[in-house]
């Protein structure tokens, strides 16, 4: 392994419900061939999608409520509690309710709230789906951990002439120490953390219109994929990786590359 002590895990985030609030964590325990812990456990079906909980297969994200099309989701502030399985939802600085996502009744209650919150954006009855064992509602079929290079995000700020919240990219692992866009050259490389976790970078991440949404205000105020295409000739920012060896991953970890 080649040591790169300057490459450091700056932040770790999970997204328990696809399209809803990011949650910062100090550390996570990754499992071999597994997903980022606590990530994309649930998704909200935007009308019938044909998703089969018994034999799940990857579906395009447009079948769910997502920021790419439903930016009002960012105006909700949600928090998921692992121990109880409850999701708290706040809107306009007031707590709306807490929903038990481990129960059918709780998921139906959350779907009912979303039906009133997004009445004009639904293609049918919304349904909160729970991920079956061994499955998560990720955008990528093979890369289950999303890495974002914060230097690339700062380069995007230069492209658009405005501050860019890194959470627009909804990554799991935000790193410092790489040159802008250097992450795109890591495909095929191994990233190893001191806690034993080893990730193989599988693909570059093509950005969609979700990045145009300010995660704090819920308004679509930038044109990031367009800016990437104009300046770089592609819309890639960040990479996906698969977990090839389980272990701990912590904020502050110095990473090595192989």
Secondary structure, DSSP 8 states (H G I E B T S, - for coil): -EEEEEEEEEEEEE-SBTTS--EEESEEEE-TT---TT-S-EEEEES-----SSS-----GGGB--TTT-GGGGGEEEEEETTTTEEEEEETTEEEEEEETTSHHHHHHHHHHHHHHTTTS-SS-EEEEE--TT----S-SS--EEEEEHHHHHHHHHHHTS---GGGG--SEEEESS-TTGGGGGTT-EEE-TBB-EEEEEEEEE--GGGGB-TTT--B---HHHHHHHHHSS-EEEEEEEEEE-EEEETT-EEEE-
